[in-house]
Amino acid sequence: MDKRSRIVAILAALLFLAALAGYLTPRAEPEVPRKVLLRNNAGAVVFNHAAHEGYDIDCQTCHHATKAPDKEVPCTRCHPAEFDDEFRRNHIDWFEGKATCATCHHLEWDKPIFDHILHEEVADCAACHHMDEVNPRPADCRECHGGEASGPMPSLRDAVHPKCRSCHADMFEEQLAGCSNCHSHKDMLKQDMRNPADCSDCHDKPNEKLVPTEKEAFHGQCMGCHEKQGKGPWRADEEVRECGQCHLSEK
């Protein structure tokens, strides 16, 4: 082996050993901040992270959207200041993998399982189809009703559900549990998360109530824990909370 080849071989061996050492060396634990400054229009909040670690509180209690300390995501990724168009547009790029998307977009219903022949035996066509001089034949519902309402014309869902409810009130009383009698579940890991169904398709609460905003999340978490423990910036004799216990004055 000539001199040049020996040098190349030695360099290659050194690079291999360096890579091996890096692979075998335990990864350093992420640096945990002692204090965190939470900026807010009502005045910044200085959160003593180190003190709360000393209270033996499980990290998951607050960082409930992550399974590893080195992958903690900012609270504002799930709890925005408000659910505006900017959040709806951008939040999909803040997370990795569809499994995370399915945490919130956890359910969509597939096409209904409808046995037409069975229904022919228990009801006449006019019970479901509009049959008169205008529609002398049983037309497909989709010929008039679409995915969205159009003027006085209700959406397909809003047109069909009352018809079904008139005979199957017991299923509707079960709410979401009753939907599986007619609809199969979609595999959310295979869905296009850029065009999810609206939460209101299943929930009767607005999005802001299903996932708390940043303010509601912090207030519920911090004040709820302090109230439960009867400690910290909270006193049982207070009818009105003093914001200055947590928020710094901007003056």
C-alpha positions in Angstrom: 0.0 0.0 0.0 1.5 3.4 -1.0 1.7 6.4 1.3 -1.4 8.1 -0.1 -3.6 5.0 0.4 -2.3 4.6 3.9 -3.3 8.2 4.8 -6.8 7.7 3.3 -7.2 4.4 5.2 -6.2 6.1 8.5 -8.5 9.0 8.0 -11.4 6.7 7.1 -10.7 4.6 10.3 -10.6 7.8 12.4 -13.9 9.0 11.0 -15.4 5.6 11.7 -14.2 5.6 15.3 -15.6 9.2 15.8 -18.9 8.2 14.4 -19.0 5.1 16.6 -18.1 7.1 19.7 -20.9 9.6 18.9 -23.4 6.8 18.5 -22.4 5.0 21.7 -22.2 8.2 23.8 -25.4 8.7 25.8 -27.4 11.7 24.6 -27.2 14.6 26.9 -30.4 15.4 28.8 -32.1 18.5 27.5 -31.5 21.6 29.6 -34.6 22.3 31.7 -35.2 26.1 32.3 -35.3 27.4 35.8 -37.8 30.1 35.0 -40.0 30.7 32.0 -41.3 34.1 31.0 -44.8 33.8 29.6 -45.7 37.0 27.8 -49.3 38.2 28.0 -51.4 41.3 27.3 -52.4 41.3 30.9 -48.8 41.4 32.0 -46.0 38.8 31.7 -46.0 35.8 34.0 -42.7 34.5 35.5 -43.2 30.8 35.9 -40.8 29.1 38.3 -40.2 25.8 36.5 -37.5 24.6 38.9 -39.7 25.1 41.9 -42.5 23.0 40.3 -40.0 20.3 39.4 -39.3 20.1 43.2 -43.0 19.5 43.9 -42.7 16.1 42.2 -45.2 16.9 39.5 -45.2 14.5 36.6 -44.1 16.4 33.4 -47.1 14.9 31.6 -49.4 16.9 33.9 -48.6 20.0 32.0 -46.8 18.8 28.9 -49.6 16.4 28.1 -49.1 16.4 24.3 -45.6 14.8 24.4 -44.1 11.5 25.5 -40.5 12.6 25.8 -39.0 15.6 27.6 -36.7 16.4 24.7 -39.7 16.7 22.4 -41.9 19.0 24.3 -43.9 21.3 22.0 -44.8 24.9 22.8 -48.3 25.1 24.4 -49.3 27.6 21.8 -49.2 24.9 19.1 -52.3 23.3 20.4 -53.6 26.2 22.5 -53.4 29.3 20.2 -54.4 32.8 21.3 -57.4 32.3 19.2 -58.6 29.8 16.5 -58.2 32.2 13.6 -57.5 31.5 9.9 -53.7 31.8 10.5 -53.8 29.0 13.1 -56.0 26.8 10.9 -53.7 27.4 7.9 -50.3 26.8 9.6 -50.8 24.4 12.5 -50.7 21.3 10.3 -47.0 22.0 9.6 -46.2 22.2 13.3 -46.6 18.5 14.0 -45.0 15.3 12.8 -47.0 12.3 11.6 -50.7 11.7 11.1 -50.9 10.0 14.5 -50.5 13.4 16.1 -53.3 14.8 13.8 -55.6 12.0 14.9 -55.3 13.2 18.5 -57.7 16.0 17.7 -59.2 14.9 14.4 -60.0 11.5 16.0 -63.1 10.5 14.2 -64.9 10.9 10.8 -67.8 8.8 9.6 -67.7 6.9 6.3 -70.6 6.4 3.9 -73.8 5.2 5.6 -74.5 1.5 5.7 -78.1 1.5 4.3 -80.1 -1.7 3.5 -82.5 -0.4 0.9 -84.3 -3.7 0.4 -85.0 -4.1 4.1 -86.5 -0.6 4.2 -88.7 -1.4 1.2 -90.3 -4.1 3.4 -91.3 -1.8 6.2 -92.0 1.5 4.5 -93.3 2.8 1.2 -91.1 4.9 -1.1 -92.9 8.2 -0.2 -91.8 7.8 3.5 -88.3 8.8 2.4 -88.5 10.2 -1.1 -90.5 13.3 -2.1 -93.0 11.8 -4.5 -95.7 14.1 -6.0 -96.5 15.7 -9.3 -93.1 17.4 -9.3 -91.2 14.2 -8.5 -93.3 11.2 -9.7 -90.4 8.8 -9.3 -88.2 8.1 -6.3 -85.1 10.3 -7.1 -81.7 10.0 -5.5 -81.4 12.4 -2.6 -78.1 13.8 -4.1 -79.9 15.0 -7.1 -81.2 18.0 -5.0 -79.3 17.9 -1.7 -75.5 18.4 -1.7 -72.8 18.4 1.0 -73.7 22.0 1.9 -77.0 23.8 2.2 -77.9 26.0 -0.7 -80.5 28.7 0.1 -83.7 27.0 1.3 -82.4 23.6 0.2 -80.9 21.7 3.2 -77.7 19.7 3.0 -77.9 16.0 2.4 -77.2 15.3 6.1 -79.8 17.7 7.4 -82.4 16.3 5.0 -81.8 12.7 5.6 -81.3 12.7 9.4 -84.8 13.9 10.3 -86.2 11.1 8.1 -84.1 8.5 9.9 -84.9 10.0 13.3 -88.6 9.6 12.7 -88.3 5.8 12.9 -84.9 5.4 14.7 -85.2 7.9 17.6 -83.5 5.4 19.9 -80.3 5.5 17.8 -80.2 9.3 17.9 -80.7 9.3 21.6 -77.4 7.4 21.9 -75.7 10.4 20.2 -72.2 9.4 18.8 -72.6 5.8 20.0 -75.7 5.5 17.9 -74.0 6.7 14.7 -72.1 3.4 14.3 -75.5 1.7 13.6 -75.5 3.4 10.2 -72.0 4.7 9.6 -68.6 3.0 9.6 -65.5 4.8 11.0 -62.8 6.1 8.7 -59.2 5.2 9.4 -58.0 8.7 10.4 -54.3 7.7 9.7 -55.2 7.5 6.0 -57.2 10.7 5.8 -56.1 13.9 4.1 -55.7 16.1 7.2 -55.6 19.3 5.1 -59.3 18.9 4.5 -60.7 17.4 7.7 -64.4 17.3 8.6 -65.6 20.2 10.8 -65.7 19.4 14.5 -69.4 20.5 14.5 -70.2 17.4 12.4 -70.0 15.4 15.7 -69.7 18.0 18.5 -72.3 20.6 19.5 -69.7 22.8 21.2 -67.6 25.4 19.3 -63.9 24.6 18.6 -62.8 27.0 21.3 -64.5 24.9 23.9 -63.3 21.5 22.6 -59.6 22.7 22.7 -59.0 25.5 25.2 -57.2 28.6 24.0 -53.8 29.6 25.4 -55.4 31.8 28.1 -58.1 29.2 29.1 -55.5 26.4 29.1 -53.1 28.2 31.5 -55.8 29.5 33.7 -57.4 26.1 34.0 -54.2 24.3 34.6 -52.5 26.7 37.0 -55.5 28.0 38.9 -57.1 24.6 39.0 -54.0 23.0 40.5 -53.5 25.8 43.0 -57.1 25.7 44.1 -57.0 22.0 44.5 -53.8 22.1 46.6 -54.9 25.3 48.4 -51.4 26.7 47.8 -49.5 29.2 45.7 -51.1 32.3 44.3 -54.6 31.5 45.3 -56.6 32.0 48.5 -59.9 30.4 49.4 -61.2 33.7 50.9 -60.9 35.5 47.5 -64.2 36.1 45.7 -62.3 37.8 43.0 -58.9 36.6 41.8 -56.1 39.1 42.0 -54.4 39.0 38.6 -51.3 40.6 40.1 -50.5 37.4 42.0 -49.2 36.0 38.7 -49.1 38.8 36.1 -46.4 41.5 36.4 -47.6 45.0 36.0 -46.6 46.7 32.8 -46.4 50.1 34.5 
